[in-house]
Amino acid sequence: MASRMKAWVYYEYGNIENILKFDPNVPIPDLKEDQVLIRVVAAAINPVDYKRALGYFKNTDSPLPTVPGFDVAGVVVRVGSQVRKFKVGEEVYGDINEHDVNYPKTIGSLAEYTAAEEKVLAHKPSNLSFIEAACLPLAIITAYQGLERVEFSAGQSILVLGGAGGVGTLLIQLAKHVFGASKVAATASTAKLELLRNLGADLPIDYTKENFEELPEKFDVVYDAVGQSDRALKAVKDGGKVLTITDPPGDPPAIPFSLTSDGAVLEKLQPYLESGKVKPILDPKSPFPFSQTVEAFSYLKTNRATGKVVIYPIP
């Protein structure tokens, strides 16, 4: 196997669309004993990628230069000596960074190859394409673990702020089809309300026309994926919970939340993915080819994407 690969790299902090450079000569990452080397087929991009590039958590970042990218779907080409779950040739997916802001990997998924620990990966559901699988890990684990964090359970109601986004589209489906919510409300712009209905939302709310906190109905849980926890606190029942995944995290008593990447969550959700009860949602502009990774980030930063923005094929 070659020792060099093509990748997108930045050498300094700043706006990702200004600093990201194509490099055809990046060393393929070394493998630790508990890691597998993945030939990347598709990668999804996330807001954490451009926040990291801005230096938001540079005190706990791995040293520059950086190949961005958390979400990967690909094929195992090599396994470390302690790896038991995966074999060469198997199709896998996952969020390669166990903790998003604590020393994420120098070589992310926007490269021909990336290395990741066995525990953050899962076997790709056979019914999903690599593009669809790449959509899922960071967003679905954030959605699932967030619902667990607030002890969401069958018969409860939930309001999702940002229902058409990467996390929101999965939250609606998980709340309804996995956790058994009695009622799912979600906010989006006018053109996206039909999508929310199709995903399982009982009450789609057009945020361009109404303020969700003025609705007479209050909710057991409000999951804030957009950064409106001050308003969210007015929409929750007495004794209910507000969870926020945005940065900065907002005001107490809103609960700030960040995922821990875990292949076991993906394995647990596999039956729902294989049955089609929970579906990955790909932005209509996706996938962007590897050569248009910078344009993909510019589009992601508009906050107008529906579901996920994916890079494919690589390279």
Buried (B, 14 or more C-beta within 10 A) or exposed (E): EEEEBBBBBBEEBEBBBEBBEBBEEBEBBEBBEBBBBBBBBBBBBBBBBBBBBEEBBEEEBBEBBBBBBBBBBBBBBBBBEEBEBBEEEBBBBBBBBBEBBEEBBBBBBBBBBBBBBBBBBBBBBEEBBBBBBBBBBBBBBBBBBBBEBBEBEEEBBBBBBBBBBBBBBBBBBBBBBBBEBEBBBBBBBEEBBEBBBBBBBBBBBBBEEEEBBEBEEBBBBBBBBBBBBBBBBBBBBEEBBBBBBBBEBBEEEBBBBBBBBBBEBBBEBBEBBEEEBBBBBBBEBBBBEBEEBBEBBBBBBEEEBBBBBBBBEBB
